Amino acid sequence: MLPGPSIGGMALSTETIRWGVAATGGIAVRFMEGMQLVDDGVVAAVGSRTLDRAVAFADRFGIPGRHGSLDELAADPDLDVVYVASPHSAHEADTVRFLEAGKHVLCEKPLALNAGQAQRMADTARANGMFLMEAIWSRFLPAYQRLGELLAAGRIGTPLMVEASFGFTRPVTPEHRLFDLALGGGSLLDLGIYPVQLCSLVFGAPDRVAAVGHLGSTGVDERVAAVLHHRAGGLGIVQTAITAPLACEARISGSEGWVRLPAFMHCPQQLLVGGQRGDEVVDAPFEGDGIRFQVHEVHRCLREGLGESPVVPLAETVEMARTLDEVRRQIGLRYPGEQAGDVTPDPAG
Ligand SMILES: NC(=O)c1ccc[n+]([C@@H]2O[C@H](COP(=O)([O-])OP(=O)(O)OC[C@H]3O[C@@H](n4cnc5c(N)ncnc54)[C@H](OP(=O)(O)O)[C@@H]3O)[C@@H](O)[C@H]2O)c1
């Protein structure tokens, strides 16, 4: 594994890394459950927009620090790193606030609404000598580790196509963040990012994108299909939806074989491999919530003084945001308040 750029200060040497959790919604609860299985880190404080919610969350999980604003959480001197678990639309402001307050950050996916925001967040982390990573937790799961090894060993020859889908059916509820344009709703940024990150893992950034999508009554993308073309010829076929139950599987086809990631492709516990060298099932089980594996990576990076993870480097995060920008441009999806220069411009001018 290549070392990432280092952070300005000394590597963290404390035995227990102290986390803050910013926001108290669904994924913050899962993060807490995952943290039960991490023995060299502790959640020392939680921050919410209201003290009531912070106290309720803290009481539920036995967290000593509770703050009724994220500014207070940022000022807490007893924290090393903050997990940002707010809606996408708040990620830039929240992350920048913590980085500038001298806290390292693990921020939920997508890191930002668009590439301009993602680039500013990466720049802020570097300028302040702080660690920042987008929480692409799939990359740290045993199955994705095995996948990386298989591809590096040439088990399927040269990868040529990736087919990946992730989507489910949710009743259209305008008040839910998935259907709320102002919160960065829609399928692409929430779920489509998993197929896109798989294509990025296999091929790198695309040089051409062709996308179509359906925007629903609340203005968000409810269904999207995109083809990502890569300079060396690799094609990624990506489907995502919040109003259709997709297969949620992925298949990577190469010159000498294939690898299948069964549902759910973002957190499989098995890989199915086939081709010229025979068929095989690669088991990659794990216990509990796999969200914790990325925490081990954050701890490793902080202890080694790395400013970013080589497994989800910031440059790749910005590239993936560019890809998502281009898909959104083609399907006509723009979030309110987005600065024109933040979204990757139309390549045709
Ligand atoms: N890694 C994964 O598998 C996974 C799964 C689900 C979600 N996510 C990501 O995690 C993020 C949060 O998703 P979630 O499902 O946890 O959302 P959620 O249940 O709606 O919770 C989001 C929380 O953010 C806070 N918040 C801040 N500004 C808000 C606003 N304007 N409106 C509503 N809430 C606001 C609220 O906490 P307070 O009231 O305490 O401030 C709220 O409870 C998203 O970026 C999503 O993509 C990741």
Ligand as a Chemical Component Dictionary entry (heavy atoms), coordinates in Angstrom:
data_LIG
# 
_chem_comp.id                   LIG 
_chem_comp.type                 NON-POLYMER 
_chem_comp.pdbx_formal_charge   0 
_chem_comp.three_letter_code    LIG 
# 
loop_
_chem_comp_atom.comp_id 
_chem_comp_atom.atom_id 
_chem_comp_atom.alt_atom_id 
_chem_comp_atom.type_symbol 
_chem_comp_atom.charge 
_chem_comp_atom.model_Cartn_x 
_chem_comp_atom.model_Cartn_y 
_chem_comp_atom.model_Cartn_z 
_chem_comp_atom.pdbx_ordinal 
LIG N1  N1  N 0  -22.430 4.537  4.663  1  
LIG C1  C1  C 0  -23.695 4.162  4.539  2  
LIG O1  O1  O 0  -24.028 2.989  4.378  3  
LIG C2  C2  C 0  -24.761 5.208  4.646  4  
LIG C3  C3  C 0  -26.074 4.842  4.914  5  
LIG C4  C4  C 0  -27.022 5.838  5.079  6  
LIG C5  C5  C 0  -26.659 7.159  4.934  7  
LIG N2  N2  N 1  -25.371 7.496  4.633  8  
LIG C6  C6  C 0  -24.998 8.904  4.478  9  
LIG O2  O2  O 0  -25.086 9.534  5.745  10 
LIG C7  C7  C 0  -25.621 10.850 5.603  11 
LIG C8  C8  C 0  -26.823 10.977 6.527  12 
LIG O3  O3  O 0  -27.776 10.027 6.166  13 
LIG P1  P1  P 0  -28.866 9.468  7.217  14 
LIG O4  O4  O 0  -29.547 8.350  6.529  15 
LIG O5  O5  O -1 -28.262 9.235  8.531  16 
LIG O6  O6  O 0  -29.855 10.727 7.282  17 
LIG P2  P2  P 0  -30.907 11.081 8.416  18 
LIG O7  O7  O 0  -31.366 9.847  9.096  19 
LIG O8  O8  O 0  -31.887 11.995 7.800  20 
LIG O9  O9  O 0  -30.050 11.883 9.479  21 
LIG C9  C9  C 0  -29.323 13.046 9.151  22 
LIG C10 C10 C 0  -29.070 13.845 10.422 23 
LIG O10 O10 O 0  -28.356 15.022 10.043 24 
LIG C11 C11 C 0  -28.721 16.111 10.878 25 
LIG N3  N3  N 0  -29.069 17.245 10.030 26 
LIG C12 C12 C 0  -28.304 18.331 9.827  27 
LIG N4  N4  N 0  -28.894 19.198 9.000  28 
LIG C13 C13 C 0  -30.078 18.662 8.664  29 
LIG C14 C14 C 0  -31.149 19.100 7.856  30 
LIG N5  N5  N 0  -31.137 20.277 7.217  31 
LIG N6  N6  N 0  -32.228 18.305 7.733  32 
LIG C15 C15 C 0  -32.251 17.103 8.353  33 
LIG N7  N7  N 0  -31.258 16.647 9.161  34 
LIG C16 C16 C 0  -30.188 17.407 9.303  35 
LIG C17 C17 C 0  -29.862 15.614 11.770 36 
LIG O11 O11 O 0  -29.287 15.343 13.031 37 
LIG P3  P3  P 0  -29.480 16.393 14.230 38 
LIG O12 O12 O 0  -30.938 16.647 14.314 39 
LIG O13 O13 O 0  -28.915 15.689 15.371 40 
LIG O14 O14 O 0  -28.697 17.627 13.885 41 
LIG C18 C18 C 0  -30.323 14.321 11.127 42 
LIG O15 O15 O 0  -30.772 13.390 12.071 43 
LIG C19 C19 C 0  -25.929 11.042 4.111  44 
LIG O16 O16 O 0  -24.905 11.806 3.518  45 
LIG C20 C20 C 0  -25.928 9.629  3.550  46 
LIG O17 O17 O 0  -25.452 9.547  2.215  47 
LIG C21 C21 C 0  -24.427 6.548  4.517  48 
# 
loop_
_chem_comp_bond.comp_id 
_chem_comp_bond.atom_id_1 
_chem_comp_bond.atom_id_2 
_chem_comp_bond.value_order 
_chem_comp_bond.pdbx_ordinal 
LIG N1  C1  SING 1  
LIG C1  O1  DOUB 2  
LIG C1  C2  SING 3  
LIG C2  C3  SING 4  
LIG C2  C21 DOUB 5  
LIG C3  C4  DOUB 6  
LIG C4  C5  SING 7  
LIG C5  N2  DOUB 8  
LIG N2  C6  SING 9  
LIG N2  C21 SING 10 
LIG C6  O2  SING 11 
LIG C6  C20 SING 12 
LIG O2  C7  SING 13 
LIG C7  C8  SING 14 
LIG C7  C19 SING 15 
LIG C8  O3  SING 16 
LIG O3  P1  SING 17 
LIG P1  O4  DOUB 18 
LIG P1  O5  SING 19 
LIG P1  O6  SING 20 
LIG O6  P2  SING 21 
LIG P2  O7  DOUB 22 
LIG P2  O8  SING 23 
LIG P2  O9  SING 24 
LIG O9  C9  SING 25 
LIG C9  C10 SING 26 
LIG C10 O10 SING 27 
LIG C10 C18 SING 28 
LIG O10 C11 SING 29 
LIG C11 N3  SING 30 
LIG C11 C17 SING 31 
LIG N3  C12 SING 32 
LIG N3  C16 SING 33 
LIG C12 N4  DOUB 34 
LIG N4  C13 SING 35 
LIG C13 C14 SING 36 
LIG C13 C16 DOUB 37 
LIG C14 N5  SING 38 
LIG C14 N6  DOUB 39 
LIG N6  C15 SING 40 
LIG C15 N7  DOUB 41 
LIG N7  C16 SING 42 
LIG C17 O11 SING 43 
LIG C17 C18 SING 44 
LIG O11 P3  SING 45 
LIG P3  O12 DOUB 46 
LIG P3  O13 SING 47 
LIG P3  O14 SING 48 
LIG C18 O15 SING 49 
LIG C19 O16 SING 50 
LIG C19 C20 SING 51 
LIG C20 O17 SING 52 
# 
